[in-house]
Amino acid sequence: MKSVIMQSVFMVGLLLNSAPLAAGLDDDPALVGWWKLESDALDSTSNENHGHNHGVRFSNGKSSVFDGRGTYIEIPHSDSLDLGSGDFSMSAWVRTEGDLDDPIGDIVSQYDASASTGFSLGVLDNAGVGSGQSNSRNLFFGTDSGQETFEWKDCGRPGESVFIMALTVFEGSLFAGTYEAGKEKTGHIYRYDGGKAWTDCGSPDPANSIAAMAVHKGELYAAASHYRAGGSALDASENETPGGRIYRYLGGSDWELCGELKGHEAILGLVVFEGDLYASSLYAPAGLYRYEGGTKWVDCGNPDSRCVVLGVYNGELLSGGYDGNIGMGGVARYDGGKDWTYLGTPPGVTQTYSFASHLGELYVGSWPEGKVFRYGGPSNWIDVGRLGEEREVMGIMVYNGKLYGGTLPLAKVYRMEEEGQWIDTGQLDKTPDVKYRRAWTMAIHDGKLFCGTLPSGKVFSLEVGHCLSHDQELPSGWRHIAVTREGKSLKLYLDGDLVSDSIAPGGKALDLSNDSPLKIGIGPQDYFNGSIRDLRIYKRPLTKSEVESLSTP
C-alpha cells in the first residue's frame, strides 16, 4: 500500500510541475527565436525575427510542409540570432515518412560557406558514395569557425584488407567491407571499435570482396563481389570465385543469403529508394535489380550501359556508369519496369563514380580528368573544378558544410571551397612503388568523416569543427530533436533522450558568428523533405528536464 501511495504522490507532483516548466520555456528571456510554423513563418518572440516563406505549405494550422525540392524559410540576420561562442539550445518537432524517394535533408542552418563558419542540423542519407549507401537517416549537427588545418587520423587496417570498398553506419557502429588478396582470401565485414581496433563480423561468401553495403528496413545488407584488382594496377586476385550474392546480417559473424544476381560476378551499387532495396552490377553484363524478399530479385533492365553506382535525388533513382551505347560515363534515370531516361554525359568524361546532394543540387565525381560536375538540367552538366592534378574522383560527400571528394592516383581528399576552387586536405594512402592509390568510399560516423583506401586497406577519419551524429536510423513520424551547447560541450537529444555528446576538440566553444541568414528547411546538404513545427532557439543551455518537457506531445 505504501508503494502505491508514493507512486500516486510522484505522479501528482509530475503533473503539477510539468505545466509550469513548459510555460516558463515559452516566455523565457533567453528564447530569441520561436517559429511555431503552424500557419505562417512569424517569430513569436519580441525580437521579430520573422521568416520569408519560399513556397512552404502550412497544413491545417498545425505544421509547415517542406517538399524536399526547393521550399524553405529564410530569416534575415539579426544580432539576437548571433550565437557567437556562447551557450545555446535549439529545439524542433520534425516529421518524416518511412519510404522516401529523396534525402531527408537539413532542418535548420546558419552557415557562411565563404568563411566556413556557422552551424547546420539535418539528417544524413548518403547513397552513391563510391559504392552502397553509407548513411541512412542519421541525425547530424555540425559547427565550424573557419578551420583551415586538417588532421586525418589512421583508424587502422581491418584484417588483411587491401581495399576498403564499402563503409556503412548501422545500429551505432561503422562497418567496413573489404577486398583481400590471395588464393584463400575472401571479402570480410568488420565493425569499428575505436582507435585502430576492428572486430571481424564474418566472411559470408567465398568471393574476394564485400563491395557494397546498405541498411534496409532496419537491417544491414552486404553484396559479395569478385573484384578485378587489375583495374587498380594490382596483381589479379588468385581467388577467382564469382560473387553476385547479397546477404543480410544476423549478428555476430552470422549472415543469411538473400539471393543472387544470376550471371553477375560483382555488385557495386546497393541503395534504398521508395522503400525498396536495389542492386547493380559492377562489370558487364549491365543490370539493375530490385529486392522482392526472400531470395527473389527482379530484373529492372539497364540504360544501355553499366549502371554501376546508384544515387537518389529529387524523386529519382539514378545510375552512373563506365561504358555503353548512350554515352561513355553517362548518367541515367530509372523510370520503372525496364524503362530508363538518359540524362547526358559530363563533358570529357568516360566514367562516373559517385553522387552527392550539396545545397540542394546534384553533383557527380568522374574520370579521366579528376573533375566534379553539377547537374544543370536535361543533358547539361556544369564543370565545378578539378581536384588538383588528380585523374579520378570516387567518393564524394557533404560533411559539416562542405563537399569533399576522394581521388586517384594519390588517394587525396579535397574540399570544395566554392565552385571551381578545391583545397587539398591531405594524402591518405602513401604506399610506395604503386601506380594507383585510391581514397574510395566515405561515411560519417561519431561526428567525423571516414574514408577507406587502396592499396593500404586502411580507414582514416577527419573531424572539422565540432560535430555530433546519432548513428541510428531516425524513426519515421513526428520526432522531437534538440541540441544544446554549454561551454565546450555539445549534446544531441532525440525524443527527450540524450543520444550523442562530445567536448570541443580544442577545448573551447567555437565562435559561430556570421552574417548569413538563418534558414529553415535547407542547408549544406539538401532541402528538407517532411514537416517542421515549434522551432525554438535559446541563448542558454536547456537542462535535460526542460528538453523532456518540450518533447512531450
C-alpha positions in Angstrom: 0.0 0.0 0.0 2.9 2.3 0.8 4.4 1.9 -2.6 1.1 2.7 -4.3 0.7 5.9 -2.2 4.3 7.0 -3.0 3.7 6.4 -6.7 0.5 8.5 -6.6 2.3 11.3 -4.9 5.0 11.2 -7.5 2.5 11.3 -10.4 0.7 14.3 -8.8 4.0 16.1 -8.4 4.9 15.4 -12.0 1.6 16.8 -13.3 1.9 19.9 -11.1 5.5 20.6 -12.1 5.4 19.9 -15.8 2.9 22.6 -16.8 4.8 25.5 -15.2 8.1 24.2 -16.6 6.7 24.2 -20.2 5.0 27.5 -19.7 8.2 29.0 -18.4 10.1 28.0 -21.5 7.6 29.9 -23.6 8.3 33.3 -22.0 12.0 32.6 -21.1 14.1 35.8 -21.8 16.7 33.5 -23.4 14.2 32.5 -26.1 15.5 34.6 -29.0 13.6 32.9 -31.8 10.3 30.9 -31.8 8.7 29.8 -35.1 5.6 27.8 -34.4 5.2 27.2 -38.1 1.5 26.4 -37.7 0.1 28.8 -40.3 2.9 31.3 -41.0 6.7 31.9 -40.6 6.4 34.6 -38.0 8.6 34.7 -34.9 6.6 34.5 -31.6 9.2 36.4 -29.6 9.6 40.1 -29.2 12.7 40.0 -31.4 10.5 39.9 -34.5 12.8 37.5 -36.4 10.1 36.9 -38.9 10.8 34.5 -41.8 10.3 35.0 -45.5 8.4 32.0 -46.9 9.8 30.4 -50.1 7.0 28.0 -51.1 6.5 26.2 -47.8 2.9 25.0 -47.3 1.1 25.0 -44.0 -1.0 22.0 -43.1 -4.3 22.5 -41.2 -2.8 25.2 -38.9 -0.6 22.5 -37.3 2.8 22.4 -39.1 4.8 23.5 -42.1 5.4 21.1 -45.0 8.7 21.2 -47.0 8.7 19.4 -50.3 12.5 18.5 -50.4 12.8 20.1 -53.9 13.2 23.9 -53.3 11.0 25.2 -50.4 12.4 26.8 -47.4 12.0 29.7 -44.9 14.7 32.5 -44.6 15.1 34.7 -41.6 17.3 37.8 -42.1 20.5 38.1 -40.0 20.0 39.8 -36.6 22.1 40.4 -33.6 19.6 38.4 -31.5 20.3 35.3 -33.5 24.1 35.6 -33.4 25.2 32.6 -31.4 28.8 33.6 -31.3 30.8 31.5 -28.8 28.0 31.5 -26.2 25.7 28.8 -24.9 22.6 28.0 -26.8 19.9 25.4 -27.4 17.7 24.5 -30.4 14.5 22.5 -30.3 12.1 21.4 -33.0 9.5 18.8 -33.9 10.0 17.2 -37.3 8.1 14.6 -39.2 9.4 12.3 -41.9 7.9 9.5 -44.0 9.3 6.0 -43.8 9.7 5.2 -47.5 11.3 8.2 -49.3 12.4 9.0 -52.9 14.8 11.8 -51.8 17.3 12.5 -49.0 15.6 14.0 -45.9 17.9 17.0 -45.9 18.6 19.8 -43.5 16.2 21.1 -40.7 17.9 24.4 -39.9 21.2 26.1 -40.7 23.1 29.4 -40.4 26.3 28.9 -42.4 28.6 31.2 -44.2 30.4 29.0 -46.8 33.0 31.6 -47.7 34.2 31.7 -44.1 33.4 28.1 -43.3 31.6 29.4 -40.2 28.2 28.5 -38.6 26.1 25.5 -37.9 23.7 23.1 -39.6 21.2 20.5 -38.2 20.0 17.8 -40.5 19.6 14.1 -41.4 22.2 12.1 -43.4 21.1 9.9 -46.3 24.2 9.2 -48.3 23.6 7.0 -51.3 26.1 6.5 -54.1 29.2 7.5 -52.2 31.5 5.4 -54.4 29.5 2.2 -53.5 26.5 1.4 -51.5 24.7 3.7 -49.0 26.9 4.8 -46.2 24.4 6.7 -44.0 20.7 6.2 -43.7 18.5 8.6 -41.6 21.3 9.6 -39.2 21.0 12.8 -37.3 23.9 15.3 -37.7 24.7 18.6 -36.0 27.9 20.4 -37.1 29.6 23.6 -36.1 32.7 25.3 -37.6 34.6 28.6 -37.2 36.8 28.6 -40.2 39.1 25.7 -39.5 42.0 25.8 -42.0 44.1 22.8 -40.9 43.2 19.2 -41.4 44.5 16.2 -39.5 43.5 12.8 -40.9 43.8 10.1 -38.2 44.8 6.5 -39.0 42.0 4.2 -37.8 43.8 1.0 -38.7 43.6 -1.8 -41.2 40.7 -4.2 -40.8 42.1 -7.7 -41.1 44.2 -8.1 -44.1 42.4 -5.6 -46.2 43.9 -4.3 -49.4 40.9 -2.2 -50.4 38.2 -0.7 -48.3 35.3 -0.9 -50.8 32.3 -0.1 -48.5 31.7 1.9 -45.4 28.2 1.9 -43.8 26.8 3.1 -40.4 24.4 0.6 -38.8 23.0 0.5 -35.2 25.5 2.9 -33.8 28.6 1.4 -35.4 30.7 1.8 -38.5 31.1 -1.3 -40.7 33.7 -1.8 -43.5 33.6 -4.2 -46.5 36.9 -5.3 -47.8 38.8 -6.8 -50.7 41.6 -9.2 -49.6 44.2 -10.6 -51.9 45.4 -14.2 -52.0 44.1 -17.5 -53.2 42.5 -18.4 -49.9 41.4 -14.9 -49.0 37.8 -13.7 -49.1 36.0 -10.5 -48.5 35.1 -9.7 -44.9 32.9 -7.2 -43.0 34.4 -5.5 -40.0 33.0 -3.4 -37.2 35.0 -0.4 -36.0 35.7 -0.4 -32.3 37.6 2.9 -31.9 41.3 3.7 -32.2 42.7 1.2 -34.7 40.6 -1.7 -33.5 38.2 -3.7 -35.7 36.0 -6.7 -35.0 35.6 -9.3 -37.7 31.9 -9.8 -38.4 32.4 -12.6 -40.8 33.0 -13.6 -44.4 29.7 -14.8 -45.7 30.8 -15.5 -49.3 33.7 -17.3 -51.0 34.3 -14.3 -53.3 37.2 -12.0 -52.7 35.4 -8.9 -51.7 32.4 -7.2 -50.0 31.9 -4.3 -52.3 28.7 -2.7 -51.1 26.5 -2.3 -48.1 23.2 -0.6 -47.2 20.7 -0.5 -44.4 17.2 -1.6 -45.5 14.1 -1.8 -43.2 16.4 -1.7 -40.2 18.8 -4.5 -41.3 22.3 -4.5 -42.7 22.8 -5.9 -46.2 26.1 -6.7 -47.9 27.0 -7.6 -51.5 29.7 -10.1 -52.3 31.8 -9.5 -55.4 34.8 -10.7 -57.4 36.9 -7.6 -57.7 39.3 -7.4 -60.7 42.3 -5.9 -59.0 44.0 -5.2 -62.3 41.7 -2.2 -62.6 43.7 -0.7 -59.8 47.0 -1.7 -61.4 47.5 -4.5 -58.8 48.1 -8.2 -59.5 45.0 -10.2 -60.3 43.4 -12.0 -57.4 44.2 -15.6 -57.1 40.7 -16.2 -55.8 38.6 -16.3 -59.0 35.3 -17.2 -57.4 32.5 -15.1 -58.9 30.4 -13.0 -56.5 27.0 -11.5 -57.2 25.2 -12.6 -54.0 23.6 -10.5 -51.3 23.5 -11.3 -47.6 21.6 -10.0 -44.5 23.4 -9.6 -41.2 22.1 -11.7 -38.3 24.6 -10.5 -35.7 28.0 -11.7 -34.5 29.6 -13.3 -37.6 26.4 -14.8 -39.0 24.8 -13.8 -42.3 21.8 -15.1 -44.3 21.8 -15.4 -48.1 19.2 -13.2 -49.7 19.6 -14.2 -53.3 21.9 -13.9 -56.3 22.1 -11.7 -59.4 22.5 -14.5 -61.9 25.3 -14.1 -64.4 26.9 -11.2 -62.5 30.3 -11.6 -60.8 30.3 -8.3 -58.9 27.9 -5.8 -57.3 28.8 -2.2 -56.6 25.5 -0.3 -56.2 23.3 -1.1 -53.2 20.8 1.6 -52.2 17.3 2.1 -50.9 14.7 4.0 -53.0 11.0 4.3 -52.2 11.3 1.6 -49.5 12.9 -0.9 -51.9 16.5 -2.2 -52.0 18.2 -2.0 -55.4 21.5 -3.6 -56.5 23.6 -3.1 -59.7 26.4 -4.9 -61.5 29.9 -3.7 -61.4 31.0 -5.4 -64.6 29.3 -6.5 -67.9 26.6 -7.6 -68.4 24.8 -4.5 -67.2 21.9 -4.8 -64.8 19.8 -3.2 -62.1 17.7 -5.4 -59.7 15.1 -4.8 -57.1 14.7 -7.0 -54.0 11.3 -8.7 -53.5 12.1 -10.5 -50.3 13.4 -14.0 -49.5 15.9 -14.7 -52.2 14.0 -13.0 -55.1 15.4 -10.2 -57.2 13.6 -8.6 -60.1 15.4 -7.5 -63.3 14.9 -3.8 -63.9 16.8 -3.7 -67.1 19.6 -1.2 -67.9 20.2 2.1 -69.7 22.3 0.5 -72.5 25.3 0.9 -70.2 26.5 -0.5 -67.0 24.5 1.2 -64.1 27.4 0.8 -61.7 26.9 3.5 -59.0 23.4 4.3 -57.8 22.1 7.6 -56.4 18.9 9.0 -55.1 17.9 12.6 -55.8 14.6 14.6 -56.1 12.3 11.6 -56.6 14.7 9.8 -59.0 16.8 6.7 -58.8 20.0 7.4 -60.8 22.8 5.4 -62.2 26.3 6.3 -63.3 28.4 4.0 -65.4 31.6 3.3 -67.2 30.6 2.4 -70.8 27.6 1.9 -73.1 25.7 2.9 -76.2 24.1 6.0 -74.7 27.4 7.7 -73.9 30.5 6.7 -72.0 30.2 7.7 -68.4 26.6 8.9 -68.8 24.0 9.4 -66.1 20.6 7.8 -66.4 17.3 7.8 -64.5 15.3 4.6 -63.8 11.7 5.1 -64.8 10.2 1.8 -63.6 9.7 -1.5 -65.2 12.7 -1.8 -67.5 12.5 1.8 -68.8 15.3 4.4 -68.5 15.9 8.0 -69.5 19.4 9.3 -70.4 20.4 12.5 -68.6 23.6 13.2 -70.5 27.3 12.8 -70.0 29.5 15.4 -68.4 32.0 16.8 -71.0 35.2 14.8 -71.4 34.0 12.1 -69.0 34.1 8.3 -69.7 33.3 7.1 -66.1 31.1 8.5 -63.4 31.8 7.2 -59.9 29.6 8.9 -57.3 26.6 11.0 -56.4 26.0 13.7 -53.7 23.5 16.4 -53.0 25.0 19.7 -51.9 23.0 22.8 -51.3 20.0 21.0 -52.9 21.9 20.3 -56.2 23.2 17.1 -57.7 26.9 16.5 -58.1 28.9 13.6 -59.6 32.6 12.6 -59.5 34.4 11.4 -62.7 37.3 10.1 -64.7 39.7 10.8 -66.5 40.3 14.5 -65.6 39.5 14.3 -61.8 36.6 16.7 -62.0 33.3 17.1 -60.3 30.2 18.2 -62.2 26.9 19.7 -61.1 23.7 18.8 -62.9 22.2 21.8 -64.6 19.1 20.3 -66.2 18.5 17.9 -69.1 21.8 16.8 -70.6 23.6 19.8 -69.0 26.5 19.1 -66.7 28.4 22.1 -65.3 32.2 21.7 -64.5 32.8 22.8 -60.9 36.5 22.2 -60.9 39.4 19.7 -61.0 40.7 18.2 -57.8 44.4 19.2 -58.0 46.1 17.2 -60.7 44.2 14.0 -59.9 42.6 11.8 -62.6 39.6 10.3 -60.8 37.1 11.4 -58.2 35.5 8.5 -56.4 33.5 9.0 -53.2 32.0 12.5 -52.8 30.2 13.6 -49.6 29.0 16.7 -47.8 30.5 16.9 -44.3 29.9 19.9 -41.9 29.0 22.4 -44.6 31.4 21.5 -47.4 31.6 18.9 -50.3 34.6 16.5 -50.1 36.0 14.2 -52.8 38.4 11.3 -52.7 40.8 10.8 -55.6 43.2 8.6 -57.6 46.2 8.2 -58.2 47.4 9.8 -55.0 44.5 8.9 -52.6 44.0 12.5 -51.6 40.8 14.1 -50.3 39.9 17.6 -51.5 37.3 20.1 -50.2 35.3 22.4 -52.4 35.6 26.0 -51.0 33.5 27.4 -53.9 32.7 26.2 -57.4 36.0 25.8 -59.3 38.1 26.0 -56.1 39.2 22.9 -54.2 41.7 22.6 -51.4 43.9 19.6 -50.6 43.1 18.2 -47.1 45.8 15.5 -47.2 47.0 12.3 -48.8 45.6 9.3 -47.0 47.5 6.4 -48.7 51.2 6.8 -49.2 52.1 3.2 -50.2 55.3 3.4 -52.2 56.0 1.9 -55.6 52.4 1.6 -56.8 50.7 3.2 -59.8 47.3 3.9 -58.2 46.2 4.8 -54.7 42.5 5.3 -54.0 40.6 7.3 -51.5 37.4 5.4 -52.4 34.3 5.4 -50.2 33.2 7.6 -47.3 30.8 7.7 -44.3 30.0 10.0 -41.4 30.2 8.3 -38.0 30.6 9.7 -34.5 30.6 13.2 -35.9 33.6 12.5 -38.1 34.3 11.9 -41.8 35.7 8.5 -42.5 37.4 7.4 -45.8 38.7 4.0 -47.0 41.8 3.4 -49.1 43.6 1.2 -51.6 46.2 -0.5 -51.5 47.0 0.1 -47.8 43.5 -1.2 -47.0 43.2 1.3 -44.1 40.4 3.6 -42.9 41.1 7.2 -41.9 39.0 9.8 -40.1 38.8 13.6 -40.1 37.0 16.0 -37.7 36.4 19.5 -38.9 34.9 21.9 -36.3 32.8 20.4 -33.6 30.2 17.9 -34.7 27.7 15.3 -33.4 25.9 12.4 -35.1 23.3 9.9 -33.9 24.4 6.7 -35.7 21.0 5.1 -35.5 18.2 5.4 -38.1 15.8 8.2 -37.3 12.3 6.6 -36.9 9.6 8.0 -39.2 6.7 10.0 -37.9 6.8 13.0 -35.5 10.1 13.2 -33.5 11.5 15.9 -31.2 15.1 16.9 -31.8 17.1 19.2 -29.6 20.7 20.4 -29.5 22.4 22.2 -26.6 25.8 23.8 -26.1 27.2 24.6 -22.7 30.7 25.9 -22.7 32.8 23.4 -24.7 30.1 20.6 -24.5 27.6 19.7 -27.3 24.6 17.5 -26.6 22.1 16.0 -29.1 18.7 14.8 -27.9 16.0 12.7 -29.6 12.5 12.5 -28.1 13.9 13.8 -24.8 16.8 11.2 -24.6 20.4 12.2 -24.8 21.8 10.3 -27.9 25.1 11.9 -28.5 27.5 14.3 -26.7 31.1 15.5 -27.1 33.7 18.0 -25.9 35.1 20.5 -28.5 38.4 19.2 -29.9 40.2 22.4 -29.0 38.7 22.5 -25.5 36.7 25.7 -26.1 33.4 26.7 -27.8 33.7 27.7 -31.4 32.7 31.2 -32.5 29.8 30.7 -34.9 29.2 34.4 -35.7 28.4 35.2 -39.3 26.2 37.5 -41.3 24.3 34.8 -43.2 20.5 34.4 -42.7 19.0 31.6 -40.7 17.4 29.1 -43.0 14.7 26.6 -42.1 14.4 23.6 -44.5 17.7 24.0 -46.3 21.4 23.7 -45.5 24.7 22.4 -46.9 23.1 19.0 -47.8 19.6 19.3 -49.3 16.2 20.8 -49.0 14.2 19.3 -46.1 11.7 16.6 -47.0 9.0 16.5 -44.4 7.2 18.7 -41.8 8.5 21.0 -39.1 6.8 22.8 -36.2 7.7 24.6 -33.0 11.3 25.5 -33.8 13.0 27.4 -30.9 16.4 28.9 -30.3 17.5 29.8 -26.8 20.7 31.6 -25.8 21.3 29.3 -22.9 21.7 25.5 -22.5 18.4 23.8 -21.7 18.5 21.2 -18.9 17.6 17.6 -19.7 14.3 18.0 -17.9 13.5 21.1 -20.0 14.2 19.2 -23.1 12.0 16.4 -21.9 9.2 18.9 -21.3 9.5 20.3 -24.8 9.5 16.7 -26.2 6.2 15.9 -24.6 3.4 16.0 -27.2 
